[in-house]
């Protein structure tokens, strides 16, 4: 039996449509919990002396709380004391203080998530009608990307030395 080129092309397009979106897929597969947000506590250890217990601090840090950045620094041979309780290194404290000098709203992540959902909803009004599979991430955020070649040209025209310029993609 001989296959015609039309059947081969249709079969290839059908198989290409079955590929997964990978990390660039913008929609969630389910509304279930995120298992990466759960941090187990450190194991409880008895103190060497019951008279040397620290005074309780309501709402403060706990001895069994996890500090992933400081713990990773200690595991890799670094100094965990360089990291504060909020995960910001003490050397970056000035930067964080400058960035938050006008105050930081408590619900920044929720607000950004809502704004991003509205942005993607606006961008997806007619995007569901596609003949071929497209990169939704690139399509949605193309207006917010920075062109490195344009920026490098601006810096070079201003007389600023640039050690390397990324190669252009074909």
N, C-alpha and C positions, 0 to 999 in steps of 0.2 A: 504494500500500500504506500502510495506516495503522498506526502503532506504538502499542501500548497503553502506559499509564503504568507498568505493572509491568515491561515490557521496558526502558523508559528508566531506571527506578530500578536494575534489576539491572546494566545497562550502566554506569551512573554509579558504582555501588559497585565493579564490576570494574576500572574505570579508576582509581578512587581507591586501590585496593589496589596498583597498579603504581608508585605514586610512591616515590621514593628516600627513605632515612632521613636523608641529609645528615650534618651534623656531630654530630647527636645520636644517631647509631647507635653502640651500645656494643660491638658485636662487630667483630673485625677481618675484613677481606675475605680476607686470606691470612696465612700465617705467614712471609712473605718478609722480607727486610731493610728497614729504614727508611732511605730515601735521605737523609733530613734529618739523620741522625746523623753523616754523613760530612762532615768539614771538610777541604778541600784545604789543603795547606801553602802558605805564602807563597813567592814565587819566591826562589831562591837568588841572593844578590848577593855578588860578591867584595869582601873588605875593602879599604880604600884602602892599607893597609900590612899586610904579613903579620906584622909584629912587634907589632901592636896587637890581636891576637886575644884574645877573652876566655878566661879559664881554664875548662876544662870542669867542669860540675857534674853528676855522675851523678844521674839522677832529677829534675833540675831543669828549668827552662824552656829552650826552644830558641829561637833567633832566628827560625826559620821557623814557629813555632807560631802558630795563630790565637787571637785574643782578641776575640770578636765584639762584646762590649759596648764595650770600649775602642776598637776599630776604628770602630764606628758613631759613638761620641762624637767621634772625631777627624774622621770624614767629615762630620759635621754641624756642625763648627766648635767643638766642645766641648773639654774638657781630658781626654785619655785617661789622664793620670797620676792622676786621681781614682779610678780603678778598680784594685783589686788583681788579682793573678793569678787569684784564685778567682772573679772576676766580681762581687764585692761592693764597692760604692763605699766609700771611706774614711769618708764621713760616716755610713754605715750599719754601720760596724765595731763600734760600741758596742752596737747593737741585736743584731747577730749574736752577739757575745760574751755578752750577757745571755741570749739564747735558748739558747745552747749551753753554759751554765755547768755543767750536770750531765753533760756529755758528749754526743756525737752518734754513734750507731751508724753503722758504715761501710755497712751494707746497708739504709739507710732506704728507698730507692726500691723495692728488691726486696720488702721487708716490706710496704710500703704497697700495692704492686701485688698481692701475694698476698692481703692482707686485703680489698682491693676486689673481687678476683675471687671470693672466698668470699662476700662480701656480696651481689654481684650474682647468684651462683648460688642463694643462699637466697631472694632476692627473685623469682627466675625459676622457681620450682618449678611453679606453676600459670599462669604468665603466657604460656605458649605457646598456650594455648587461648583465643583471642580471636576474636570475630566481626568486630570492626572494628579498624583499625590505631590503636594508641595510642602515646603518646610514652614510650618505655621509660626515657629519662633522667629525666624528671619523675616517673615512676612509681617508679623505684628510689630516688631520692634525696629524695623529698618529706619524709621524716621528718628530714632533715638540713638543710633550708633554713631561713633566717631570715626571719620575717615583718617587713618594714620598717615597716609601719604599727603593729604591736604594739610594736616597739622604740621608735618615735618617741613613742608614747603613754606608754611607761614613762619616757622621758627627760623629757617634758613634765610628767608627774605628779611627778617628782622635782625640778622647778624648773630643769632645765637648758634653756637656750635652744637652739632648733633653727632654723638659718637658713632651711632649706627642707624641706618634706615632700614626698616623691614623690606624684604623683597616683595615685589608685586606679584599677585597671583594672576595666572592666565585665565 
